[in-house]
Amino acid sequence: MIIDLGLKPIPEEELDRLLIILERNARKTVFERVHKSKITDLDISIELNMDEVLSLDFEIELTIPEMSEQEIQDLINEAMDKALYAFEHELKKFQKKETK
């Protein structure tokens, strides 16, 4: 999923913090729903493109043998939604702080 954030450049330290928030929230959502021992593969890929505008490529790959493909996809969607919400919330807080 590629998301065009349409923002001006953000300091690298802040971007690192935001990306950590994104990944941690995705993992947290997955691990809240499924015990770690049942997951055979969890790969979270985040790419940030900082050309003229900021864009984010965020993907989750998940393998859980005991779940159907639809259940896994639903969990991936939920994890991405919650992680993006936390990311956007922190990004807005940063933007408000920068405009003061």
MITORMI-784778 format. One record per atom (N, C-alpha, C): residue number from 1; residue in one letter; atom name; x, y, z. Coordinates in steps of 0.02 Angstrom, whole numbers, plus 32768, in hexadecimal, padded with zeros to 4 digits. Layout:
N
- num,residu,atome,u,v,w
- NUM,A,CA,X,Y,Z
...
***
This chain:
100
- num,residu,atome,u,v,w
- 1,M,N,802A,7FC6,8000
- 1,M,CA,8000,8000,8000
- 1,M,C,802D,803E,8000
- 2,I,N,8026,8068,7FCE
- 2,I,CA,804D,80A5,7FCA
- 2,I,C,8020,80E0,7FDD
- 3,I,N,8038,8108,800A
- 3,I,CA,8012,8141,8023
- 3,I,C,8039,8180,8016
- 4,D,N,801B,81AF,7FF1
- 4,D,CA,803B,81EF,7FE3
- 4,D,C,8027,821D,801C
- 5,L,N,8058,822F,8045
- 5,L,CA,804A,8259,807F
- 5,L,C,8049,82A3,806D
- 6,G,N,8065,82B4,8034
- 6,G,CA,8062,82F9,801C
- 6,G,C,807F,832C,804B
- 7,L,N,80B3,831A,806E
- 7,L,CA,80D0,8347,80A0
- 7,L,C,8114,8360,8089
- 8,K,N,8126,8399,80A4
- 8,K,CA,8169,83B3,8099
- 8,K,C,819A,8387,80C1
- 9,P,N,81DA,838B,80B2
- 9,P,CA,820B,8361,80D5
- 9,P,C,8207,8368,8121
- 10,I,N,8212,832F,8141
- 10,I,CA,8210,832B,818A
- 10,I,C,8256,8315,81A0
- 11,P,N,826F,832F,81D8
- 11,P,CA,82B2,831C,81EF
- 11,P,C,82B8,82CF,81F6
- 12,E,N,82F3,82B6,81E6
- 12,E,CA,82FE,826E,81E6
- 12,E,C,82F1,824E,822A
- 13,E,N,8303,8270,8260
- 13,E,CA,82F7,8255,82A3
- 13,E,C,82AD,824B,82B0
- 14,E,N,8285,827A,8299
- 14,E,CA,823C,8276,82A2
- 14,E,C,8220,823E,8276
- 15,L,N,8238,8238,823A
- 15,L,CA,8222,8202,820E
- 15,L,C,8232,81BD,822C
- 16,D,N,826E,81B6,8248
- 16,D,CA,8280,8177,8268
- 16,D,C,8250,8167,82A0
- 17,R,N,8240,8199,82C9
- 17,R,CA,8211,818F,8300
- 17,R,C,81CC,817A,82E7
- 18,L,N,81B5,819B,82B2
- 18,L,CA,8173,818B,8296
- 18,L,C,8171,8145,8279
- 19,L,N,81A7,8130,8258
- 19,L,CA,81A9,80ED,823A
- 19,L,C,81AC,80B7,8270
- 20,I,N,81CE,80C5,82A7
- 20,I,CA,81CE,8096,82DF
- 20,I,C,8187,808F,82FB
- 21,I,N,8163,80C6,8302
- 21,I,CA,811E,80C4,8319
- 21,I,C,80F3,809A,82EA
- 22,L,N,80FD,80A4,82A9
- 22,L,CA,80D6,807E,8278
- 22,L,C,80E2,8033,827F
- 23,E,N,8121,801F,8282
- 23,E,CA,8131,7FD8,8287
- 23,E,C,8119,7FBA,82C9
- 24,R,N,8126,7FDD,8300
- 24,R,CA,8113,7FC3,8342
- 24,R,C,80C7,7FB8,8347
- 25,N,N,80A1,7FE7,832C
- 25,N,CA,8059,7FE1,8330
- 25,N,C,803F,7FA8,8304
- 26,A,N,805E,7F9D,82CB
- 26,A,CA,804B,7F64,82A0
- 26,A,C,8059,7F23,82C5
- 27,R,N,8095,7F1B,82E1
- 27,R,CA,80A6,7EDE,8305
- 27,R,C,8078,7ED4,8341
- 28,K,N,806C,7F09,8365
- 28,K,CA,8042,7F05,83A1
- 28,K,C,7FFD,7EEA,8390
- 29,T,N,7FE0,7F03,835A
- 29,T,CA,7F9D,7EEC,8346
- 29,T,C,7F9E,7EA2,8334
- 30,V,N,7FD0,7E8D,830F
- 30,V,CA,7FD5,7E46,82FC
- 30,V,C,7FDD,7E1B,833B
- 31,F,N,800A,7E2E,8368
- 31,F,CA,8017,7E06,83A3
- 31,F,C,7FDF,7E09,83D7
- 32,E,N,7FB4,7E3B,83D3
- 32,E,CA,7F79,7E3D,83FE
- 32,E,C,7F45,7E09,83E9
- 33,R,N,7F44,7DFA,83A8
- 33,R,CA,7F13,7DCC,838D
- 33,R,C,7F2B,7D84,8388
- 34,V,N,7F6D,7D7B,837E
- 34,V,CA,7F88,7D39,8374
- 34,V,C,7FC8,7D32,839D
- 35,H,N,7FCF,7CFA,83C1
- 35,H,CA,800B,7CEF,83E9
- 35,H,C,8047,7CE7,83BA
- 36,K,N,8081,7D01,83CF
- 36,K,CA,80BD,7D00,83A6
- 36,K,C,80CF,7CB9,838F
- 37,S,N,80C2,7C88,83B8
- 37,S,CA,80D6,7C43,83A7
- 37,S,C,80AF,7C27,836B
- 38,K,N,8075,7C44,835C
- 38,K,CA,804C,7C2D,8324
- 38,K,C,805E,7C4E,82E2
- 39,I,N,8088,7C81,82E5
- 39,I,CA,809C,7CA6,82A9
- 39,I,C,80DD,7C89,828F
- 40,T,N,80DC,7C72,8250
- 40,T,CA,811A,7C57,8233
- 40,T,C,8141,7C8C,820C
- 41,D,N,8120,7CC2,81F8
- 41,D,CA,8143,7CF7,81D4
- 41,D,C,811D,7D39,81DD
- 42,L,N,8141,7D6C,81F0
- 42,L,CA,8126,7DB0,81F4
- 42,L,C,815B,7DDF,81D8
- 43,D,N,814B,7DFE,81A1
- 43,D,CA,8179,7E2D,8181
- 43,D,C,8155,7E6F,8176
- 44,I,N,8170,7EA3,8194
- 44,I,CA,8154,7EE6,818D
- 44,I,C,8186,7F0F,8164
- 45,S,N,816F,7F27,812B
- 45,S,CA,819A,7F4D,80FE
- 45,S,C,8181,7F95,80FB
- 46,I,N,81AF,7FC3,8107
- 46,I,CA,819E,800A,8105
- 46,I,C,81D3,802E,80DC
- 47,E,N,81BC,804F,80A8
- 47,E,CA,81E9,8078,807F
- 47,E,C,81CF,80BF,807F
- 48,L,N,81FC,80EC,8087
- 48,L,CA,81EB,8133,8088
- 48,L,C,820C,8154,804D
- 49,N,N,81E5,8178,8026
- 49,N,CA,81FF,819C,7FEC
- 49,N,C,81FA,81E7,7FFD
- 50,M,N,8233,8209,7FFB
- 50,M,CA,8233,824F,800D
- 50,M,C,8248,827A,7FD1
- 51,D,N,8226,8272,7F99
- 51,D,CA,8234,829D,7F5F
- 51,D,C,8216,82E1,7F6D
- 52,E,N,81EB,82F8,7F41
- 52,E,CA,81CA,8339,7F4B
- 52,E,C,8197,8336,7F84
- 53,V,N,8175,82FE,7F89
- 53,V,CA,8146,82F4,7FC1
- 53,V,C,8159,82B2,7FE3
- 54,L,N,8141,82AA,801E
- 54,L,CA,814F,826F,8046
- 54,L,C,811B,8239,8035
- 55,S,N,8132,81FD,8023
- 55,S,CA,8104,81C6,8017
- 55,S,C,811E,8188,803D
- 56,L,N,80F0,815D,804E
- 56,L,CA,80FD,8124,8078
- 56,L,C,80E4,80E5,8055
- 57,D,N,810F,80B2,8051
- 57,D,CA,80FC,8070,8036
- 57,D,C,8100,8040,8072
- 58,F,N,80C6,8026,8086
- 58,F,CA,80C0,7FFF,80C3
- 58,F,C,809E,7FBD,80B3
- 59,E,N,80C0,7F86,80C2
- 59,E,CA,80A5,7F44,80B4
- 59,E,C,80B1,7F15,80EF
- 60,I,N,8083,7EE7,80F9
- 60,I,CA,808B,7EB3,812C
- 60,I,C,8080,7E70,810A
- 61,E,N,80AF,7E43,8115
- 61,E,CA,80A8,7DFE,80FE
- 61,E,C,80A4,7DD3,813D
- 62,L,N,8074,7DA6,813E
- 62,L,CA,8066,7D80,817B
- 62,L,C,8053,7D39,8169
- 63,T,N,8072,7D09,818B
- 63,T,CA,8061,7CC3,8181
- 63,T,C,804E,7CA5,81C5
- 64,I,N,8010,7C8C,81C8
- 64,I,CA,7FF7,7C6B,8204
- 64,I,C,7FD3,7C2C,81EC
- 65,P,N,7FF3,7BF2,81F2
- 65,P,CA,7FD6,7BB4,81D6
- 65,P,C,7F8F,7BA5,81EF
- 66,E,N,7F7E,7BB9,822B
- 66,E,CA,7F3D,7BA8,8248
- 66,E,C,7F04,7BD6,8232
- 67,M,N,7F14,7C09,820A
- 67,M,CA,7EE1,7C39,81F5
- 67,M,C,7ED6,7C35,81AA
- 68,S,N,7E99,7C45,8195
- 68,S,CA,7E8A,7C47,814E
- 68,S,C,7EAA,7C86,812F
- 69,E,N,7EB0,7C85,80ED
- 69,E,CA,7ECB,7CBF,80CA
- 69,E,C,7EA2,7CFE,80D8
- 70,Q,N,7E60,7CF6,80DB
- 70,Q,CA,7E35,7D30,80E8
- 70,Q,C,7E40,7D4B,812F
- 71,E,N,7E46,7D1E,8160
- 71,E,CA,7E53,7D34,81A4
- 71,E,C,7E97,7D59,81A9
- 72,I,N,7EC8,7D3F,8186
- 72,I,CA,7F0A,7D5F,8186
- 72,I,C,7F06,7DA4,8165
- 73,Q,N,7EE3,7DA8,812D
- 73,Q,CA,7EDD,7DE8,810A
- 73,Q,C,7EB7,7E1B,8136
- 74,D,N,7E83,7E04,8158
- 74,D,CA,7E5E,7E30,8186
- 74,D,C,7E8C,7E4A,81BD
- 75,L,N,7EB6,7E1E,81D8
- 75,L,CA,7EE4,7E32,820C
- 75,L,C,7F18,7E64,81F2
- 76,I,N,7F31,7E57,81B6
- 76,I,CA,7F61,7E85,8197
- 76,I,C,7F41,7ECA,818E
- 77,N,N,7F04,7ECA,8175
- 77,N,CA,7EE1,7F0B,816B
- 77,N,C,7ED7,7F2F,81AD
- 78,E,N,7EC3,7F0B,81E0
- 78,E,CA,7EBA,7F2A,8222
- 78,E,C,7EFC,7F46,823D
- 79,A,N,7F31,7F1F,8236
- 79,A,CA,7F73,7F35,824F
- 79,A,C,7F8A,7F73,8229
- 80,M,N,7F80,7F74,81E8
- 80,M,CA,7F94,7FAE,81C0
- 80,M,C,7F6A,7FEB,81D3
- 81,D,N,7F29,7FE2,81DA
- 81,D,CA,7EFE,801A,81EC
- 81,D,C,7F12,8039,822F
- 82,K,N,7F1D,800E,8261
- 82,K,CA,7F2F,8027,82A3
- 82,K,C,7F73,8048,82A3
- 83,A,N,7FA2,802A,827F
- 83,A,CA,7FE6,8046,827C
- 83,A,C,7FE5,808A,8258
- 84,L,N,7FC0,808E,8222
- 84,L,CA,7FBD,80CD,81FD
- 84,L,C,7F9A,8103,8225
- 85,Y,N,7F67,80F0,824B
- 85,Y,CA,7F45,8120,8276
- 85,Y,C,7F76,813D,82A9
- 86,A,N,7F9E,8112,82C9
- 86,A,CA,7FCF,812A,82FA
- 86,A,C,8004,8155,82D9
- 87,F,N,801A,8141,829D
- 87,F,CA,804B,8167,8277
- 87,F,C,8030,81AD,8267
- 88,E,N,7FF3,81B0,824D
- 88,E,CA,7FD5,81F0,823A
- 88,E,C,7FC9,821C,8277
- 89,H,N,7FB5,81FE,82AF
- 89,H,CA,7FAA,8223,82ED
- 89,H,C,7FEC,8245,8303
- 90,E,N,8022,821F,8303
- 90,E,CA,8062,823A,8318
- 90,E,C,807C,826E,82E5
- 91,L,N,806F,8262,82A6
- 91,L,CA,8083,8292,8272
- 91,L,C,805E,82D5,827C
- 92,K,N,801F,82D2,828B
- 92,K,CA,7FF8,830F,8296
- 92,K,C,8012,8334,82D4
- 93,K,N,8023,830F,8309
- 93,K,CA,803F,832F,8344
- 93,K,C,8081,8352,8333
- 94,F,N,80AA,8332,830A
- 94,F,CA,80E9,8351,82F6
- 94,F,C,80DC,8390,82CD
- 95,Q,N,80AD,838D,829F
- 95,Q,CA,809F,83C6,8274
- 95,Q,C,8085,8401,829E
- 96,K,N,805B,83F3,82CF
- 96,K,CA,8041,8429,82FA
- 96,K,C,807A,8448,8321
- 97,K,N,80A7,841F,833A
- 97,K,CA,80E0,8437,835F
- 97,K,C,810D,8463,8333
- 98,E,N,8115,8450,82F5
- 98,E,CA,8140,8475,82C6
- 98,E,C,8122,84B8,82B2
- 99,T,N,80E0,84BD,82B2
- 99,T,CA,80C0,84FB,829D
- 99,T,C,80BA,852E,82D5
- 100,K,N,80CA,851A,8311
- 100,K,CA,80C6,8548,834B
- 100,K,C,8103,8573,834F
***
